[in-house]
């Protein structure tokens, strides 16, 4: 039995702090739970309306004792109520009240008392500061929001950081005709957190897809592990709040680029979740995914059949923006469709049918049978003569491929279409853009499964290179990792610098060499294009004026496209790898791709595709062509380097230049853990 079974499947419930005053939480909660088909006993210290006066008396009235205690008592009484409930058999508790750590002052000590009660008794606690949870198919509604009584059973579970968002999403899913299997507001998360609920949902047969809402992440590895295990058996769609809540930047650009919001989205996507931007996308995504998942694939092909050209263009445009492919149908498919449709309609994909008429099911079958198509989207305005779900079912194609149907029309017509879709076991959605969101979710879920199918690359032994990490030592480390760097000389005198120029030949870069200086250009610590002894003396004069005692003389690299690549030890998720275009320009535009380490080669090879300016890497205006495998190897090694050495907080290459001869690291920074806060 899962540790959360007593919470979500209780054999008996006690409501502590129940009341006969309708405006009080205890009365509302008792009313919400009154329809649960198992014993529910009420506790009121004054014995109102014949209620039990003690937890012990209420527990004794339940055969076998209670599984769940719903506590509707003040914050100051909560810890003792938890202990008393656990002593009388309760294995789980719900605390809706606030006034704990979030309130500050005395609430901090009250929160500590609750934590101590949980530790000492082993009782599982949901809350505090949550509006509760509900399991409609069990008629279990432990919520003080009256509207949950109208929620019908469904196939989507909601796991929300906020009790309010939990209810919002549940009501949205109800209107979408999907319903909820389980909906939980985590609240303060003193004991039970999102990973706990996700773990429970792995074996919950009622749940076909999961909607996850996050605001903060306390335990990154636990969350990633739970999402990875759950997404392996059923789809997870995540909405992460906090795009503009940028955490403290590290001293390097890598730290600045990897904000908590951006990192959380990237890491959960890598773990198998489909990432969305708002609640409307989330509802569309889980509606589609609760129907049927696509098989894992790197780039699933979408077939689009539309009854009207205008909405079809909206859908096609939205899919293109989402990076979803609408492959051109094979000529044989077009020939079949051409017999069924007038010649003025577009038939290569999307397929514009005009008003659905006779033979519509054959068009559906032809699109689905095309070898390039992995999923089919069908859209149309509702009409008395057309039943799109029935036509799709009649085609027989839904037995072999996932379908998503989109309709618009009067509410009564849409409801009839929804009932038809339910009858035929097909997911249905309203609105062209929502249909596109749903299809994109199906595609991204399949891509995520494909990426995760390859194990992370084997880690390596840390090379025999040690700090202090000035640029020369940092580049020795890169060399040991197999990452190319320019020819260079470390010099402690002007004479040695002149000797280096003679050996390397100009032009060279002349740099201040000091492990304590991370951004040399900001203090005049870099001189480029030095090609003569006189120019070298001028550069050395400038460096000495900036405080330099040691110098790095380095061969100038050929021109190319500059990237920033790095790995840092994130305080929540551990080592994360970042790659972006253009150094500081990437920081301004946030055009970066992020993964957690260790990385698989497949995951690393997919990182450039996440960059908006990725075309610059592939021969733009006769520029150099990126060898994706070469960049992937660099990123995997960076991730392994930090992952295998606890003393290293961060490694950054900025710039990592793409030249016609490949990648070369022009500057490197290594930060020790103890230096990370300087």
Residue pairs with C-beta under 8 A, 6 or more apart in sequence:
2 199
2 200
2 203
3 124
3 196
4 92
4 124
4 192
4 196
4 197
4 199
4 200
5 67
5 200
6 67
6 68
6 90
6 91
6 92
6 124
7 67
7 68
7 92
7 94
7 124
7 126
7 133
7 192
8 133
8 135
8 138
8 140
8 182
8 200
9 67
9 135
9 138
10 38
10 66
10 67
10 68
10 92
10 140
11 38
11 39
11 62
11 64
11 66
11 67
12 38
12 39
12 40
12 41
12 62
12 63
12 64
12 65
12 66
12 67
12 68
13 33
13 36
13 38
13 39
13 40
13 41
13 66
13 67
13 68
13 69
13 70
13 142
14 40
14 41
14 42
14 43
14 55
14 58
14 59
14 62
14 66
14 68
14 69
14 70
14 85
14 88
14 90
15 26
15 29
15 30
15 33
15 40
15 41
15 42
15 43
15 70
15 72
16 43
16 55
16 58
16 69
16 70
16 71
16 72
16 73
16 81
16 85
17 25
17 26
17 43
17 44
17 71
17 72
17 73
17 77
17 81
18 26
18 27
18 29
18 30
18 42
18 43
18 44
18 48
18 51
18 72
19 25
19 26
19 27
19 30
19 44
19 48
19 72
20 27
20 44
20 48
20 49
20 51
21 27
22 28
24 72
25 72
25 96
25 97
25 144
26 44
26 72
28 144
28 146
29 70
29 72
29 96
29 132
29 142
29 143
29 144
30 40
30 42
32 132
32 141
32 142
32 143
32 144
32 146
32 148
32 149
33 40
33 70
33 140
33 141
33 142
34 40
35 139
35 141
35 149
36 138
36 139
36 140
36 141
37 138
37 139
39 61
39 62
39 63
39 66
41 52
41 58
41 59
41 61
41 62
41 66
42 51
42 52
42 58
43 51
43 52
43 53
43 54
43 55
43 57
43 58
44 51
44 52
44 53
45 53
45 54
46 53
47 53
52 58
52 61
55 69
55 81
55 84
55 85
55 88
56 84
56 88
58 66
58 88
59 65
59 66
59 85
59 88
59 89
59 90
60 88
64 89
65 88
65 89
65 90
66 85
66 88
66 89
66 90
67 89
67 90
67 91
67 92
68 90
68 91
68 92
68 93
68 94
68 142
69 81
69 82
69 85
69 90
69 92
69 93
69 94
69 123
70 93
70 94
70 142
71 78
71 81
71 82
71 85
71 93
71 94
71 95
71 96
71 97
72 96
72 97
73 81
73 97
74 97
74 99
75 97
75 98
75 99
75 100
75 103
75 107
75 110
75 128
76 110
78 95
78 97
78 110
78 113
78 114
78 128
79 110
79 113
79 114
79 116
79 117
80 117
82 93
82 95
82 114
82 117
82 118
82 121
82 123
82 125
83 117
83 120
83 121
85 93
85 123
86 93
86 117
86 121
86 122
86 123
87 121
90 123
91 122
91 123
91 124
92 123
92 124
92 125
92 126
93 123
93 124
93 125
93 126
93 127
94 125
94 126
94 127
94 130
94 132
94 133
94 142
95 114
95 125
95 126
95 127
95 128
95 130
96 127
96 128
96 129
96 130
96 131
96 132
96 144
96 187
97 127
97 128
97 129
98 128
98 129
99 107
99 110
99 128
100 107
100 108
100 110
100 111
100 114
100 128
100 129
100 188
100 190
101 107
101 108
101 111
101 188
102 129
102 188
111 128
111 188
111 190
114 125
114 128
114 190
115 190
115 191
117 123
118 124
118 125
118 190
118 191
124 191
124 192
124 196
125 190
125 191
125 192
126 132
126 133
126 184
126 186
126 187
126 191
126 192
127 187
127 188
127 190
128 187
128 188
128 190
129 163
129 187
129 188
130 163
130 185
130 186
130 187
130 188
131 143
131 144
131 145
131 163
131 164
131 166
131 167
131 185
131 187
132 142
132 143
132 144
132 145
132 163
132 185
133 142
133 143
133 166
133 182
133 183
133 184
133 185
134 140
134 141
134 142
134 143
134 148
134 151
134 170
134 180
134 182
134 183
135 141
135 181
135 182
136 151
136 152
136 153
136 154
136 179
136 180
136 181
137 153
137 181
137 206
141 148
141 149
141 151
143 167
145 167
147 167
147 171
148 167
148 170
150 174
151 170
151 171
151 174
151 179
151 180
151 183
152 174
152 179
153 179
153 180
153 181
153 206
154 173
154 174
154 178
154 179
154 180
154 181
154 290
155 178
155 179
155 181
155 206
155 207
155 208
155 209
155 290
156 173
156 178
156 179
156 180
156 181
156 207
156 208
156 209
156 210
156 211
156 286
156 287
156 290
157 180
157 181
157 182
157 183
157 184
157 197
157 201
157 204
157 207
157 209
157 210
157 211
158 166
158 169
158 170
158 173
158 180
158 182
158 183
158 184
158 210
158 211
158 213
159 184
159 186
159 194
159 197
159 198
159 201
159 210
159 211
159 212
159 213
160 166
160 169
160 183
160 184
160 185
160 186
160 211
160 212
160 213
161 185
161 186
161 189
161 194
161 213
161 214
161 215
161 216
161 241
162 185
162 186
162 187
162 213
162 215
163 185
163 187
164 185
165 185
165 213
165 279
166 183
166 184
166 185
166 213
167 183
167 185
168 279
169 183
169 211
169 213
169 279
169 282
169 283
170 180
170 183
172 279
172 280
172 283
173 179
173 180
173 211
173 283
173 286
173 287
174 180
176 283
176 287
176 429
176 430
177 287
177 418
177 422
177 428
178 283
178 286
178 287
178 290
181 204
181 206
181 207
181 208
182 197
182 201
182 204
182 206
182 207
184 197
186 192
186 193
186 194
186 197
189 218
193 218
193 219
193 222
194 212
194 214
194 223
194 226
195 219
195 222
195 223
195 225
195 226
196 226
198 210
198 212
198 226
198 227
198 229
198 230
198 236
199 226
199 229
199 230
201 207
201 210
201 230
201 234
202 229
202 230
202 233
202 234
207 234
208 234
208 289
208 290
208 291
209 234
209 235
209 236
209 237
209 286
209 289
209 290
210 230
210 234
210 235
210 236
210 237
210 286
211 237
211 239
211 282
211 283
211 286
212 227
212 236
212 237
212 238
212 239
212 273
213 238
213 239
213 241
213 282
214 223
214 238
214 239
214 240
214 241
214 264
215 241
215 242
216 242
217 223
217 260
217 264
217 572
217 573
218 572
219 572
220 267
220 570
220 572
220 573
220 574
221 573
221 574
223 268
224 267
224 268
224 271
224 573
224 596
227 236
227 238
227 268
227 271
227 272
227 273
228 271
228 272
228 452
230 236
230 272
231 271
231 272
231 273
231 448
231 449
231 452
232 272
232 452
235 274
235 286
235 289
235 290
235 293
235 441
235 445
236 272
236 273
236 274
237 273
237 274
237 275
237 276
237 282
237 285
237 286
237 289
237 441
238 265
238 268
238 269
238 273
238 274
238 275
238 276
239 276
239 277
239 278
239 279
239 281
239 282
240 261
240 264
240 265
240 268
240 275
241 261
242 260
242 261
242 264
243 261
244 261
245 259
245 260
245 261
246 259
246 260
246 261
247 259
247 260
249 255
249 256
250 256
250 568
250 650
250 671
250 676
251 518
251 671
251 678
252 518
252 566
252 568
252 650
252 652
252 654
252 669
252 671
253 564
253 566
253 583
253 584
253 586
253 587
253 652
253 654
254 564
254 566
254 567
254 568
254 578
254 650
254 652
254 654
255 568
255 650
256 587
257 564
257 578
257 580
257 586
257 587
257 590
257 592
257 594
258 568
258 570
258 576
258 578
258 592
258 594
260 572
262 590
262 592
262 594
263 570
263 572
263 573
263 576
263 594
264 572
264 573
265 275
266 576
266 593
266 594
266 595
266 596
267 573
267 576
267 594
267 595
267 596
268 275
269 275
269 448
270 448
270 451
270 452
270 595
270 596
270 603
271 452
272 448
272 449
272 452
273 448
274 285
274 289
274 441
274 444
274 445
274 448
275 444
276 282
276 285
276 437
276 441
280 434
280 437
281 437
281 441
283 434
284 429
284 434
284 435
284 437
284 438
284 441
285 437
285 438
285 440
285 441
286 441
287 427
287 428
287 429
287 438
288 404
288 427
288 429
288 437
288 438
288 439
288 441
288 442
289 438
289 441
289 442
289 445
290 427
291 402
291 403
291 404
291 425
291 426
291 427
292 402
292 403
292 427
293 402
293 442
293 445
293 446
293 449
294 300
294 374
294 375
294 402
294 442
294 443
294 445
294 446
295 374
295 446
295 449
296 446
296 449
296 450
296 453
297 374
297 446
297 447
297 450
298 447
298 450
299 325
299 447
300 325
300 374
300 375
300 442
300 443
300 446
300 447
301 325
301 326
301 327
301 372
301 373
301 374
301 375
302 319
302 324
302 325
302 326
302 327
302 373
302 374
302 375
302 376
302 377
302 439
302 443
303 326
303 329
303 349
303 351
303 367
303 368
303 370
303 373
303 375
303 376
303 377
304 312
304 315
304 316
304 319
304 326
304 349
304 350
304 351
304 376
304 377
304 379
305 350
305 351
305 353
305 363
305 364
305 367
305 376
305 377
305 378
305 379
306 312
306 315
306 350
306 351
306 352
306 353
306 378
306 379
306 380
307 353
307 354
307 355
307 356
307 379
307 380
307 381
307 386
308 352
308 354
308 379
308 380
308 381
309 346
309 352
311 379
311 381
311 408
311 432
312 350
312 352
312 379
312 432
314 432
314 433
314 436
315 350
315 377
315 379
315 406
315 432
315 433
315 435
315 436
315 439
316 326
316 350
318 432
318 433
318 436
318 437
318 440
319 326
319 436
319 439
319 440
320 326
322 436
322 440
322 443
322 444
324 436
324 439
324 440
324 443
326 349
326 350
327 349
327 372
327 373
328 348
328 349
328 372
329 337
329 347
329 348
329 349
329 351
329 367
329 370
329 372
329 373
330 370
330 371
330 372
333 366
333 367
333 369
333 370
334 347
334 348
336 362
336 366
337 347
337 351
337 363
337 366
337 367
338 347
340 359
340 362
340 363
340 366
341 347
341 351
341 353
341 354
341 363
342 354
345 351
345 352
345 353
345 354
346 352
349 367
349 373
351 363
351 367
353 360
353 363
353 380
355 383
355 386
356 380
356 383
356 385
356 386
356 388
356 391
357 385
357 386
360 386
360 391
361 391
361 392
361 394
361 395
362 395
364 376
364 378
364 391
364 392
364 395
364 397
365 395
365 396
365 397
367 373
367 376
367 397
368 376
368 395
368 397
368 400
368 401
368 403
369 397
373 401
374 401
374 402
374 446
375 401
375 402
375 403
375 404
375 439
375 442
375 443
376 392
376 397
376 401
376 402
376 403
376 404
377 403
377 404
377 405
377 406
377 435
377 436
377 438
377 439
378 388
378 392
378 403
378 404
378 405
378 406
379 405
379 406
379 407
379 432
379 435
380 386
380 388
380 406
380 407
381 407
381 408
381 409
382 407
382 408
382 409
382 410
382 413
382 414
382 416
382 417
383 409
387 417
387 420
388 405
388 407
388 417
388 420
389 405
389 417
389 420
389 421
389 423
389 424
389 426
389 428
390 420
390 424
392 398
392 403
392 405
392 424
392 426
393 424
393 426
397 403
398 424
398 425
398 426
402 442
403 426
403 427
404 427
404 428
404 429
404 435
404 438
404 439
404 442
405 417
405 421
405 426
405 427
405 428
405 429
406 428
406 429
406 430
406 431
406 432
406 434
406 435
406 438
407 413
407 414
407 417
407 428
407 429
407 430
408 414
408 430
408 431
408 432
409 417
414 430
417 428
418 428
421 427
421 428
422 428
427 438
429 435
429 438
450 602
451 600
451 602
451 603
451 606
453 602
454 600
454 601
454 602
454 603
455 600
456 597
456 598
456 599
456 600
456 603
457 598
457 599
457 600
457 601
457 636
457 640
459 598
459 640
459 643
459 644
460 637
460 640
460 644
461 644
462 641
462 644
462 645
463 477
463 480
463 481
464 480
465 473
465 476
465 477
465 480
466 473
467 473
467 515
467 670
467 672
468 515
469 477
469 515
469 669
469 670
469 671
469 672
470 513
470 514
470 515
470 550
470 552
471 511
471 513
471 520
471 552
471 667
471 668
471 669
472 488
472 490
472 513
472 552
473 515
473 670
474 651
474 668
474 669
474 670
475 485
475 488
475 665
475 668
477 641
477 651
477 668
477 670
478 485
478 653
478 665
478 668
479 485
481 637
481 638
481 641
482 633
482 637
483 634
483 637
483 653
483 663
483 665
484 662
484 663
484 664
484 665
485 664
485 665
485 666
485 668
486 509
486 554
486 555
486 556
486 557
486 664
486 666
487 504
487 554
487 555
488 504
488 552
488 553
488 554
488 555
489 496
489 497
489 499
489 500
489 503
489 504
489 552
489 553
489 554
490 513
490 550
490 551
490 552
491 497
491 499
491 500
491 513
491 550
491 551
491 552
491 553
492 549
492 550
492 551
494 537
494 540
496 551
497 510
497 536
497 540
497 551
497 553
498 533
498 536
500 508
500 553
501 508
501 530
501 533
501 536
501 553
504 553
504 554
504 555
505 555
506 530
506 531
506 532
506 535
506 556
507 528
507 529
507 530
507 531
507 556
508 530
508 531
508 536
508 553
508 554
508 555
508 556
509 526
509 527
509 528
509 529
509 530
509 552
509 553
509 554
509 555
509 556
510 526
510 527
510 530
510 536
510 539
510 540
510 543
510 551
510 552
510 553
510 554
511 520
511 525
511 526
511 527
511 543
511 551
511 552
511 554
512 520
512 523
512 525
512 526
512 543
512 546
512 547
512 548
512 550
512 551
512 552
513 548
513 550
513 551
513 552
514 525
514 547
514 548
514 549
514 550
517 523
517 525
518 669
518 671
520 526
523 546
523 547
524 542
524 543
524 545
524 546
525 543
525 546
525 548
527 538
527 539
527 542
527 543
528 556
529 556
530 536
530 539
540 548
540 551
543 551
557 657
557 659
557 664
557 666
558 657
558 659
558 660
558 661
559 659
560 623
560 624
560 657
560 658
560 659
560 660
561 581
561 616
561 617
561 623
561 624
561 657
561 658
562 581
562 582
562 583
562 655
562 656
562 657
562 658
562 666
563 579
563 580
563 581
563 582
563 583
563 617
563 653
563 655
563 656
563 657
563 658
564 578
564 579
564 580
564 581
564 582
564 583
564 586
564 652
564 653
564 654
564 655
564 656
565 577
565 578
565 579
565 580
565 631
565 634
565 635
565 638
565 652
565 653
565 654
565 656
566 577
566 578
566 579
566 638
566 650
566 651
566 652
566 653
566 654
567 575
567 576
567 577
567 578
567 597
567 638
567 639
567 641
567 642
567 650
567 651
567 652
568 575
568 576
568 578
568 642
568 649
568 650
568 651
568 652
569 575
569 642
569 648
569 649
569 650
569 673
569 676
570 576
573 596
574 596
574 597
574 643
575 596
575 597
575 598
575 639
575 642
575 643
576 594
576 595
576 596
576 597
577 594
577 595
577 596
577 597
577 599
577 604
577 607
577 635
577 638
577 639
578 592
578 593
578 594
579 592
579 593
579 607
579 608
579 611
579 631
579 635
580 586
580 587
580 591
580 592
580 593
580 611
581 591
581 611
581 613
581 614
581 616
581 617
582 589
582 591
582 613
583 654
583 655
585 591
586 592
589 612
589 613
591 611
591 612
591 613
592 610
592 611
593 607
593 608
593 609
593 610
593 611
595 603
595 604
595 607
595 635
595 639
597 638
597 639
597 640
597 642
597 643
598 636
598 639
598 640
598 643
599 635
599 636
599 639
600 636
601 629
601 632
601 633
601 636
604 631
604 632
604 633
604 635
604 636
605 628
605 629
605 631
605 632
607 631
607 632
607 635
608 614
608 617
608 626
608 628
608 631
611 617
616 623
617 625
617 626
617 658
618 625
618 626
619 625
624 658
624 659
624 660
626 658
627 662
627 663
630 662
630 663
631 663
634 653
634 656
634 663
638 651
638 653
641 648
641 651
642 648
642 649
642 650
642 651
646 673
647 672
647 673
648 670
648 671
648 672
648 673
649 671
649 672
649 673
649 675
649 676
650 669
650 670
650 671
650 676
651 668
651 669
651 670
651 671
652 668
652 669
653 665
653 666
653 667
653 668
654 667
654 669
655 666
655 667
656 663
656 664
656 665
656 666
657 663
657 664
657 665
657 666
